[in-house]
Each structure stands twice: as C-alpha cells, then as structure tokens.
C-alpha cells in the first residue's frame, strides 16, 4: 500500500473512532433536562477534539454521524438529522481557523487560536437547537432549553480544554501524522 492509502485508512479509522466516542459521550453520559426531549452531555468536547485532529470532511462526518447516532440511542430519532447538521456545523469554526492558518502551532490541540473555538461552536449549538426547537415546538418552549444548551456548551468546552491539554502533553497530534 502507498503512504497515501495508509493515511486515508488511518483517517477513516479515526473518523469512525471519533464518531463512536461522540455517540457514547452524548447518549450515555448525559443528564436529562425534561424539556423538549433534551439532555446535557459532553459529546461536543469529543467533536472539538475531532475538529482539531481530523481534516475538515472527516471531522464533519465524525461529528454528524456520532451526534445523529447518539440521538437514535437516546430514543430521540426525530432529532437525529437535525443534530447531524448542527454537529457538522460545530466543526466549522475550527476548520476555518485551521484553513486560515491562524494558529502558529497546528500540532497543538489547545493553543491561542483553538481556545476560543468551543465558544463559537457553542453559540452554533445554542442557536441551532433554538431554531430547531422553535420549528418543532414553539419559540417560547424553545427558549426554556437555552440555559441547558449554554451549560452543555460550557461543560464541553472545559472538557475539551482539559483533554486537549492532556493529549498535547503526550504530543499526540505530532505523533499521529508523522
């Protein structure tokens, strides 16, 4: 096999791994809110890691598949396509930052450029679900979920920063794609 084919296989395997980790961290490590079938989870932190480690199409796939499958596991199948779109969009702030080469150290997961990306991604989550819940239920009902979405975004950002720092200590990213 050529190096190109091996790299592609590694990327596909990592995409599947991140999708599985996102599903588990979303569907099984959660707190039900009791509002609009919602729950707070830490799956977004895995999506942020995927966005820092995988190139754009792979990170979007991992996020969309992982988030969508989590909704199926959680018994909220109606949310799966909506979640898939929102979670793929969660990757975009990271992708824009990396493609614009804003970061001076792309081999670090947590750096000056990536530290703010979970905040922007969290805003995408809050407003994405606010819009979706407004369509599925009504705006007043959707507003009641916003505080929980904010808590989820803050928690996921904190877990991302911690896990990213641990992986950076191990030089994970530079070792992965030697």
C-alpha positions, 0 to 999 in steps of 0.5 A: 500500500502507498503512504497515501492509502495508509493515511486515508485508512488511518483517517477513516479509522479515526473518523469512525473512532471519533464518531463512536466516542461522540455517540457514547459521550452524548447518549450515555453520559448525559443528564436529562433536562425534561424539556423538549426531549433534551439532555446535557452531555459532553459529546461536543468536547469529543467533536472539538477534539475531532475538529482539531485532529481530523481534516475538515470532511472527516471531522464533519462526518465524525461529528454528524454521524456520532451526534445523529447516532447518539440521538437514535440511542437516546430514543430521540430519532426525530432529532437525529438529522437535525443534530447531524447538521448542527454537529457538522456545523460545530466543526466549522469554526475550527476548520476555518481557523485551521484553513486560515492558518491562524494558529502558529502551532497546528500540532497543538490541540489547545493553543491561542487560536483553538481556545476560543473555538468551543465558544463559537461552536457553542453559540452554533449549538445554542442557536441551532437547537433554538431554531430547531426547537422553535420549528418543532415546538414553539419559540417560547418552549424553545427558549426554556432549553437555552440555559441547558444548551449554554451549560452543555456548551460550557461543560464541553468546552472545559472538557475539551480544554482539559483533554486537549491539554492532556493529549498535547502533553503526550504530543499526540497530534505530532505523533499521529501524522508523522 
